């Protein structure tokens, strides 16, 4: 079955950086677009960044210029490089993919906490 496993979260000071990773298994990774979402306490889950199978990217306005999504198809891994972190970036970060009629698959999430 499809599994997505995130890692790389942690506690960082404002202005710092983190790189999140999401390793996929049980799917043809290279043909799927991959997304990073986040959910802060008391807020709805929001889309942070997307990368298509062809490598095109899209970002939420709140992270443009600070976050970079990338993928390594040889490693079945999608990354989220987060720079210039702010306290409002504190959230649980999830990777997600949609595999057509099979539906959406989500990872378990990784906590990112930015201290001010």
C-alpha positions as a printed Julia matrix, in Angstrom:
116×3 Matrix{Float64}:
  0.0    0.0     0.0
  1.0    3.62   -0.38
  2.99   5.06    2.49
  4.3    8.58    2.96
  6.74   9.16    5.81
  7.79  12.7     6.76
 10.84  13.66    8.76
 12.96  16.68    9.51
 10.7   18.69   11.77
 11.85  20.18   15.02
 12.33  23.31   17.08
 14.1   26.24   15.46
 14.51  29.92   16.24
 12.87  32.55   14.1
 15.02  33.27   11.07
 16.36  29.75   11.01
 15.97  26.94    8.49
 14.72  23.39    8.34
 14.47  20.84    5.56
 11.57  18.42    5.6
 11.64  15.13    3.73
  8.84  12.82    2.67
  9.68   9.34    1.45
  7.05   7.55   -0.6
  6.58   3.84   -1.12
  3.99   1.61   -2.75
  3.39   3.98   -5.66
  4.9    5.13   -8.91
  6.42   8.23   -7.38
  7.75   9.85  -10.52
  4.35  10.29  -12.15
  2.61  11.88   -9.18
  2.41  15.48   -8.14
  3.33  15.93   -4.49
  2.06  18.49   -2.01
  3.12  19.84    1.34
  0.34  20.98    3.66
  0.42  22.35    7.17
 -2.0   22.68   10.03
 -1.52  25.05   12.91
 -3.43  24.63   16.18
 -7.02  25.79   15.8
 -6.65  26.38   12.08
 -7.61  24.53    8.94
 -5.05  22.54    7.03
 -3.6   24.66    4.23
 -1.66  23.92    1.08
  1.91  25.18    1.31
  3.58  23.99   -1.88
  3.1   21.67   -4.84
  5.49  20.07   -7.29
  4.26  18.34  -10.41
  5.71  15.23  -11.99
  7.49  17.53  -14.42
  9.0   19.64  -11.67
  6.76  22.7   -11.89
  6.17  24.29   -8.52
  3.57  26.46   -6.84
  3.55  28.1    -3.43
  1.18  29.72   -0.99
  1.7   33.46   -0.9
  2.71  33.26    2.75
  5.81  31.17    1.96
  6.87  32.44   -1.47
 10.52  33.39   -1.52
 11.21  31.5     1.73
 10.25  27.88    1.04
 11.4   25.64   -1.81
  9.83  22.34   -2.78
 11.88  19.81   -4.72
 11.86  16.12   -5.54
 14.32  13.32   -6.14
 12.58  10.62   -8.13
 15.5    8.24   -7.72
 14.94   8.37   -3.96
 11.13   8.58   -4.05
 11.48  11.66   -1.91
 10.0   15.14   -1.87
 11.62  17.92    0.13
 10.55  21.21    1.61
 13.4   23.59    2.31
 12.18  26.25    4.73
 14.27  29.37    5.26
 13.68  32.58    7.19
 11.21  30.78    9.41
  8.64  32.8    11.33
  6.58  31.96   14.38
  3.52  31.75   12.16
  5.12  28.83   10.31
  4.63  26.72   13.44
  2.44  23.79   12.45
  2.32  20.1    11.72
  3.54  19.61    8.16
  2.12  16.83    5.99
  2.98  15.53    2.57
  0.18  14.37    0.34
 -0.36  12.9    -3.07
 -3.4   12.2    -5.15
 -3.26   9.02   -7.15
 -6.24   9.34   -9.42
 -9.12   7.0    -8.68
 -7.17   5.59   -5.73
 -7.65   8.85   -3.91
 -5.5   10.96   -1.59
 -2.67   9.63    0.53
 -1.28  11.52    3.52
  1.75  11.11    5.7
  1.57  11.13    9.49
  2.97  14.65    9.76
  6.03  16.21   11.31
  5.94  19.03   13.86
  7.69  22.3    13.12
  7.94  24.78   15.96
  9.46  28.21   15.44
 10.34  30.14   18.56
 10.4   33.93   18.47
